[in-house]
Amino acid sequence: MAQIMDGRKLAGEIKKRVKEDVKLLSSYGIDVGLGLLIAGNDPASHEYLNATLHACDQVDITPFQFKFPETASVNELLNTVKSINNDERINGLLVLLPLPRRINPRIVVNEILPEKDIDGLGSLSAGKLAADESTFQIFGSGDYDALYKQQAMSSVSSFLPCTPFGVIRLLEHCGIKIKGKHAVVIGKSLAVGKPLSFMLLAKEATVTVCHKATEDLASFTRQADIVCSATGIRGLINADMIKEGATVVDIGIKVLEDGSIVGDVDYESAEKKASFITPVPGGVGPVTIAMLLENTVRSAKGSQSLKHPLIRG
């Protein structure tokens, strides 16, 4: 029987530190603000929005909501992003995806100032990750601890995407070895699949990336020590597709008609074969939101340290 990778526990630890930092900034008269932009009626996006609002309340971060209907134009969204870029109350902006189908999300995301791109999806942040210029952030101990402190200021302009960063943090929190292991990532989105593969490579895993056009997906997943699935396809992964003792990370989210949330993995069958497994909900999701809050505070520290020399990033 698999051990459950409790994302809520790790998220609680991260949020505790975030709340302490928010309190420190508040002592300097600085409020931390997070912008949340959503367009359309995607159920998973609204679920994520509500969960993020609740988390903001827990750590005393002020949320600023920008809601648009499905009929919103790209110009409306771009004008809003530009306004947020100039709003000193807002330290970070999250654009909840997907946007309405006729709107290219890259146009909107790339309009966010790098120092406010706290989900790391803009071209500058994505390029730095691909070039291995920002992966030092996933090393929190040893020789990388000094590097993190030295580059705390410059790193503010290059955040790592919250979901894959959260996956790495969760794996390490559970004591799961990454170096030298074979990791199979299912999904190649810029929000999850691609950046997660880069981070796993930086941690010296051997990485295989699969996607909807991959033939015989099971032949790849059965070889994996770590399976990370991020497709939103209910029941995509079952026990027959994983090897005995594998670690299974379910990143997929699908909201059913009754309001319940399921992931990519057939949990009941997979937990009998895996050594570690994430539940849905309660696995990667809470950690993703905690990373979003952490990045927002990092942004606040970075921008305000230029005005208040006693504040350290």
N, C-alpha and C positions, 0 to 999 in steps of 0.2 A: 504494500500500500504506500502510495507516494506521500511525502511530506508536503504540506501546503505552504506555499510561498506567500506569506501574509503581507500584502502591500499596505494594508491599513496601519500596521504597526510601524513600518518604516516611514510612511507618510507622517505619522504622528510625531516621530522623532525629528523629522525635517521641519515640520511646521512649528515645533517648539522652539527651534533655533531661529526660525524666521520671525516668530513673534518677539523674541528677545531683541533682534536687530531692528524691528519696526519700533519697538519701545525706545531703543537707543536713538534712532533718528528723530523720534518724536521729542526727545529731550532737547534736541537742537532746533525744535520748531518746524520739523520737516515731516509732512504726511506722505505716505507711500500710496501711489495710485496705480491701478491697473485698468486699462481700456479693454473692453470686450465687444467686438464687432461681429454681428450675426445677420445674415440675410437669408430669407426663405424659411421653410418649415421642416427641415431635416430633423427627425426625432432624436437621433444620436447627438446632434449638435446642441439641441435644446437641453438634453439630459446633461451634457458636459457643461453647458452654461450654468445650469442650476447648481450643479455640484461645485463649480468654481466660485460662484457667489457665496455659497455656504462656507467654503474654505476661506475666502477673503474675510468673512465675518469672524471666523475663528482666530485669525492672526492680526486683525485690526488693519488690514489693507483696504483702502477705499476703492470700490469698483465703480467704473463708469461704463454704462451700457449704451450701445449704439445698435438699435434694432431696425432692420429694414425688411420690407415685404419681398416676396418672390419677384415682384415686378421692378425692383430697384435697378437703376442704371449704373453702369461702371463709373460714370462721372460723379454720381452721388457718393459712391463709396470712396473714390479717389479724393474728392473734396473733404470728406470726413477724415480720411487718413492724414491728409495734409494739416488739417486743423489740430488733430491729436499730436502730430509731430511738434507743433508749436505750443502745445498746452503743457506748461510746467507742472501742473497738478498730476499729470499722467506719466509714469516712469516706463511703462511697457504697454505694448498693444498686442493682443491676440486676435487674429482673424479666424473665426471658427469655420472650418471647412466641412462639407463642400459649400461653395457659393452657388447661386443659380447657374444652371448649365451654360447659359449663353455668355457668362462672364469668365474670362480667363483669370484664374486666381493668382497667377504669377504677376500679372500687371498690378494687382492690388497689393500683394505681399511685398513686391519690390519697391513700393512707394514708402514703406515704413523705414524710418531712420534706423541704421544699424544698431545704434545704442538703445533703441526702443523695441527692436525685433527680438523679444524675449523668448520666442519659440524657435528662433534660429532658422527660419525658412527662406529668408531673403537670399539673393544671389551671393552677396558678400559672405554671409555666414556659411552658406552651403559650400562655397568655393574654398573657404579656409579649412573647413572640415575635410573636404576631398583632398586638399593639399597637405593635410596632416599638421596644420598650423594652429589648430584649436583643441586638438585631442588631449593636450596636457590637462585639461579640465577633468578628465575621467580618472586621473591618477591622484588620489587624495592622501597618499602616504609615501614614505621612503624619500628618494631623491626628488620626486615630483612635488613634494610638499613645498620645498623652497622655491621651485619654479612657479608654483601657483601663486605664492605670496609676491614674488618679484613681478609677475605679470598681471596681478589682480586689476590694476588700472587699465592696462591696454586690452585686457580680455573682455572688458565690458562691452566693446563694440562687436564682439563675436560670441554669441550665445549658442549653445548646443540645443538641438531640438529636444523638447521636454520628454516625449514618449520614449524614444530610444535611449536617451540619457537615463531615464527612470528604469528601463530594463537593465542596463548595466549596473546601476546602483542596487537594484533588487537582487540580481544574481550574486553580487558580492556580499550583500547583507546576509544572504542565506549560506554564505561560505562555499559557493559553487565555483570550482576552478574553471577559468576560461582559457588560459594559455595552453596551447597545444591541442585543444579540443576541436572537434569538427562541429561547427554550428551551421544549421540550415535555416535561412531566413526566407519566409514565404511572403512575397509582396515586395514591390520595387518602387513604392511611392517615395516622393521627396520628403514627406513628413515622417515616415517610419522606416520602410524597408532599406532604402539606400543609406541614410545616415546610420542606421543600426549596423549595417554590414561594415561601414567604415570604422565604427567604434569597436566592433568585435575584432576587426583586423588589427587595430591599434593595440588591443589587448592580447594580440598574438594567437588568436584562434585561426583555424582554417575554415574559410567561409564559402558556402555555396548559396547563391541567391536563386530562388525559384519564383515563378509567377503564373498567371493564368494560362500562358501559352506553353508552360513546361509539360512535356509528355511524361507519363508514368511518374507522377509526383512521389508516390510511395517508395519508389526505388531510391530516391534521394533521402527522404525523411528517415527511412530505416537505417541509414548509415550514420545518422546524426547523434552526437552526444547531447547537443542542445538544439531543440526545435523551437523556433520563434515564428508564430503565424500571425499575420496582420492583414487579413483580407476582408473581414466582415461577412464571410460565408459560413453560415451556421453548420456545424457538424463536419467541416472539411477534413479535420484530422481525427482519426479514431485509433484505437489500440493496435490494430493490425498494421498501422503505418509508422509506429515507433518501435525502437528496439528496447529490450529490457534494461531498465535503469536509466533511461534518458531523462533529461530535464526538459519539461514542456512549458513554454511561456506563451500564453494565449493573449494576444494583443487586440484581437478582433472584437468589435462591438456591434451588436445588432439589437435594436429595440423592437420587440414583438408587439402585436396589436393589443395585447392585454397590459402592456407597459413593462413587462419583465425584460431583463437584459440577458443575452446569451453571447457566447464567443464563437471562435472557430473550432474549438476542440470539443469532442464528445467526452465530457469530463468523467462521467461514470465509468466508462470503459478504460480511458487513458490513465486514470489515477491508480488502477490496479497494476499497471505495468511500469509506469514512470517512477523515478526516485524522488523527483520534485515536480510540482505542478502549481500553476497559478489558477485561482478561482476567478470566475467572472459572474458578478462583480466582486471587487475586493482584492484584486491582484495588481495589475499594472496601472489601472485607472487612478486610484488614489495617489500613487507615486508620481504619475504624470502631473497631476494638479499641484502636488507639493513642489515639484521641480519648477513649475511655472511661477509659483509664489517666490521660490528661492531666487530665480533669475530676475524677477521684478525688483526684489530688494537689492540684488547686486547692481542692477541698473541705477537704482536710487542712490546707492553708496557711491558709485562711480561718477555720476553727474554732480552730486552735491559735494564730493570731496574737493572739487575744484573751487567751490565757494567757501567751504568750511574745512580748512586744513587739518583740523583735529580728527575728522572722520576718516577712517581707513577702509578701503575696499576689501 
